[in-house]
Amino acid sequence: MSEREKKLLLVLGATFFLILNFIGFNMLYLPEVQKADRSKMTSESKLKAAKMTLALREKYEPEMAWLERSGTIRTSPLEAQSKLQALLRKQASARRLEIRDSRIITFQPGEHFDRVKVLFKVTGMERDVLSWLTTIHQTNQRQVITKMEVKPQNNDLTRIEVEIEIEKWILPTLEEE
């Protein structure tokens, strides 16, 4: 082999080596670096979201503690609805009211509270019905009458018929959050 052929072979070998390194870099190393960068960015965004959640928790924790101290305990919606319905029945029976209808309405989940509703229909003397209404409307227990329809009873004008929708706000159980 002549000197020129040796130089040409050396230049071609170096060029081939550089091309293989460039292809290897782009095919093997660069995708792994990009994958690591994406993973790092994802982890950083998750960390940022976790810090924001922690900051929000610190912001709302006193309010949640106040709710728990004030008698609003964590409970499931079905349990809260049945307790609310039982309370309405007990209070109506204590005032000698005739219960016409009692239905549980589908609860509405919320971000911080769940709202449970019960539809209740009673008839009785006006004084007894008003006493019952003031007893069951308990704002300090997050329990309010949201809808009410009052009309005189058709066959006896001394009695009235009341249909109410009562709503109670509850803290969801920890499993639901």
C-alpha positions as CSV (number, residue, x, y, z in Angstrom):
1,M,0.0,0.0,0.0
2,S,1.2,3.4,-0.9
3,E,1.5,6.3,1.5
4,R,-1.5,8.0,-0.2
5,E,-3.7,4.9,0.3
6,K,-2.7,4.7,4.0
7,K,-3.7,8.3,4.5
8,L,-7.0,7.8,2.6
9,L,-7.7,4.7,4.7
10,L,-6.9,6.7,7.9
11,V,-9.2,9.6,6.8
12,L,-12.0,7.2,5.9
13,G,-11.6,5.2,9.1
14,A,-11.7,8.4,11.2
15,T,-14.7,9.6,9.2
16,F,-16.5,6.3,9.7
17,F,-15.6,6.4,13.4
18,L,-17.1,9.9,13.8
19,I,-20.2,8.9,11.9
20,L,-20.7,5.9,14.1
21,N,-20.2,7.9,17.2
22,F,-22.7,10.6,16.0
23,I,-25.3,7.9,15.2
24,G,-24.6,6.1,18.5
25,F,-24.9,9.4,20.4
26,N,-28.2,10.3,18.7
27,M,-29.7,6.8,18.9
28,L,-28.6,5.6,22.3
29,Y,-27.4,8.3,24.6
30,L,-29.6,11.4,23.6
31,P,-33.0,9.6,24.1
32,E,-31.9,8.5,27.6
33,V,-30.9,12.0,28.5
34,Q,-34.2,13.4,27.1
35,K,-36.1,10.7,29.1
36,A,-34.3,11.7,32.3
37,D,-35.0,15.4,31.6
38,R,-38.7,14.6,31.2
39,S,-38.7,12.5,34.3
40,K,-37.0,15.3,36.2
41,M,-39.5,17.9,35.0
42,T,-42.5,15.6,35.8
43,S,-41.1,15.0,39.3
44,E,-40.5,18.8,39.8
45,S,-44.1,19.5,38.8
46,K,-45.4,16.8,41.1
47,L,-43.3,18.3,43.9
48,K,-44.6,21.8,43.2
49,A,-48.2,20.5,43.2
50,A,-47.6,18.6,46.5
51,K,-46.2,21.8,48.1
52,M,-49.2,23.8,46.9
53,T,-51.5,21.1,48.4
54,L,-49.6,21.3,51.6
55,A,-49.9,25.1,51.7
56,L,-53.6,24.8,51.0
57,R,-54.0,22.2,53.8
58,E,-52.2,24.6,56.2
59,K,-54.6,27.3,55.1
60,Y,-57.8,25.3,55.5
61,E,-56.8,23.1,58.4
62,P,-58.0,25.6,61.1
63,E,-61.4,25.8,59.4
64,M,-61.7,22.0,59.1
65,A,-60.7,21.7,62.8
66,W,-63.4,24.3,63.7
67,L,-66.0,22.3,61.7
68,E,-65.1,19.1,63.6
69,R,-65.2,20.9,66.9
70,S,-68.6,22.5,66.1
71,G,-70.2,19.1,65.7
72,T,-69.9,18.5,62.0
73,I,-68.3,15.1,62.1
74,R,-67.1,13.0,59.2
75,T,-69.7,10.6,58.1
76,S,-70.9,8.8,55.0
77,P,-73.7,10.4,53.0
78,L,-76.1,7.4,53.4
79,E,-75.6,7.4,57.2
80,A,-76.1,11.2,57.4
81,Q,-79.3,10.9,55.3
82,S,-80.7,8.1,57.4
83,K,-79.9,10.0,60.7
84,L,-81.5,13.2,59.2
85,Q,-84.6,11.3,58.2
86,A,-84.8,9.6,61.6
87,L,-84.5,13.0,63.3
88,L,-87.3,14.4,61.2
89,R,-89.6,11.5,62.0
90,K,-88.8,11.7,65.7
91,Q,-89.5,15.4,65.9
92,A,-92.7,15.1,63.8
93,S,-94.0,12.2,66.0
94,A,-93.3,14.2,69.1
95,R,-95.5,17.0,67.8
96,R,-98.3,14.7,66.8
97,L,-97.8,15.4,63.1
98,E,-99.0,13.0,60.4
99,I,-96.1,11.9,58.1
100,R,-97.4,11.7,54.6
101,D,-94.1,11.1,52.7
102,S,-90.4,10.8,53.4
103,R,-87.8,10.3,50.6
104,I,-84.1,10.5,50.5
105,I,-82.8,12.6,47.6
106,T,-79.4,11.7,46.0
107,F,-76.6,13.5,47.7
108,Q,-74.4,16.0,46.0
109,P,-70.6,15.6,46.5
110,G,-68.6,18.8,46.8
111,E,-65.0,19.8,47.0
112,H,-64.9,20.2,50.8
113,F,-68.5,19.2,51.8
114,D,-71.1,16.7,50.8
115,R,-74.7,17.9,50.7
116,V,-77.4,15.4,51.7
117,K,-81.1,16.0,51.2
118,V,-84.3,14.6,52.5
119,L,-87.8,15.3,51.2
120,F,-90.4,15.3,54.0
121,K,-94.2,15.8,53.9
122,V,-96.3,16.2,57.0
123,T,-99.8,17.5,58.0
124,G,-101.0,18.8,61.3
125,M,-102.1,21.8,63.3
126,E,-100.4,25.1,62.3
127,R,-98.8,25.6,65.7
128,D,-97.4,22.1,65.8
129,V,-96.0,22.4,62.2
130,L,-94.3,25.7,62.9
131,S,-92.8,24.3,66.1
132,W,-91.5,21.4,64.2
133,L,-90.1,23.6,61.5
134,T,-88.2,25.8,64.0
135,T,-86.8,22.7,65.6
136,I,-85.4,21.1,62.5
137,H,-83.9,24.2,61.0
138,Q,-80.5,24.2,62.7
139,T,-78.0,26.4,61.0
140,N,-75.3,25.8,63.6
141,Q,-75.5,22.1,62.7
142,R,-75.3,22.9,58.9
143,Q,-78.9,21.7,58.6
144,V,-81.4,24.0,56.8
145,I,-84.7,23.9,55.0
146,T,-83.9,24.8,51.4
147,K,-87.4,24.3,49.9
148,M,-90.8,24.6,51.6
149,E,-94.4,24.4,50.3
150,V,-97.2,25.1,52.7
151,K,-100.9,24.7,51.8
152,P,-104.1,24.2,53.8
153,Q,-105.4,20.7,54.0
154,N,-108.4,20.2,51.6
155,N,-110.9,18.6,54.0
156,D,-109.9,20.4,57.2
157,L,-109.0,24.1,57.1
158,T,-107.6,24.0,60.7
159,R,-104.7,21.8,59.5
160,I,-101.9,22.6,57.1
161,E,-99.9,20.4,54.8
162,V,-96.1,21.1,54.6
163,E,-93.6,19.7,52.1
164,I,-90.0,20.5,52.9
165,E,-86.6,19.7,51.4
166,I,-84.0,19.8,54.2
167,E,-80.3,19.8,53.4
168,K,-77.4,19.0,55.7
169,W,-73.8,19.7,54.9
170,I,-71.4,17.0,56.1
171,L,-67.6,16.4,55.9
172,P,-66.9,13.4,53.7
173,T,-65.2,10.4,55.2
174,L,-61.5,10.3,54.6
175,E,-61.8,7.3,52.3
176,E,-64.0,9.4,49.9
177,E,-61.5,12.2,49.6
